[in-house]
């Protein structure tokens, strides 16, 4: 019966240890990501409950409205790449992309 030499077993053991570490790291990242995602879903449902319940109008003004304003400012305020010919907020109305001033 053939027995492997120690120089053949060493790399295999090291590979198995590396795989175990990678699986553990992936498991940790997946668990944290899932926890954050579920927390955001729960928070969204809570804010939706406050938004649609007419008895919680004061809470909506205090909690939901500032959050939505901040999110809107954050999303709209960021400059984005626009398609050619589409004006962005940073460009004045008379500006034409690709043309120097005074030339058409």
N, C-alpha and C positions, 0 to 999 in steps of 0.2 A: 504494500500500500504506500502511496506517495504522500509525503508530508511536506508542506511548503516551508521554504527557508525563511528565516527571520527578515531578510531584506525584501522578500516578496510580501510579507504580511504587514510590515510597517506602513507603506503607502496606503494600503487598503484601510487600515485603522485610522490613519490621519484623514482620509477622504470621508469616512463615516462620521468622524467628529465634526468635520466642516459642514457636512450635510445636516447634522443634528443642530448645529448653531444656526444655520440658515433657516431651518424649519421653525426654530424657536423665535427668531427675529421676525419672520413672516407672520407667525401666529400673534405676536405682540402688536405688530403694526395693524393687522386685520382687526384685532380686538379693540384697539384704541379708535380706529376709524369707524367701526360699527357703533361704538359707544357715543362718539361725537355725532354721527348721523342720527342715531335714535334720539339723542338729546335735542337736536335741532328740530326733528319732527315733532317731538312732544311740546317744545316751545312754540312752534308754529300753530299747533292745534289749540294750545292755551290762548294765544293771541287771537286766533280766529274765533274762539268762544267769546272772548271779551268784545270783539268787533261786532258780532251779530246779535248779542244780547242787549236789548234796549235798556234793561235795568242797570247795566254797567257802563252807562255813558260817561260818567266822570272818570272811571278807570281807563276807558278808551282814550280820552283826551290826555290823560297823564302818562299812560304807558305806550299805547300802540302808535299814536300820532307822531311823537318824537322819533320813535324807532323807524317808522316808515319815511319820515322826512330825511333822516340821516342816511338811510339806505338809498333813497332816491338821489340825494346829493352825491353820494359816493358813486353810484352807477352813471348818472348823467354827467357829472363833473369831470370824468376821466376822458381825455381825448382818445378817439378811436381812429383807425385808418378808414377812410371813406373810399367809396368807389370813385373812379375818375369822373369829374363833372359834378360831383355832389359836394356842396359847401359844408364845411364844418363850422362850429362856432368861432374858431380862431381866425377864420378868413373873412375879410370884409366882403360886402355884397358885390363890389365891382372887381374883385380879384379874380383873375382867370389863371388857373394852374398851368404852368409851362410856358407862359408868355411873359416877356419883359414889358415893363411899363412903357406906353407910347407906341408899341408895335402890335399889329394885329396879324 
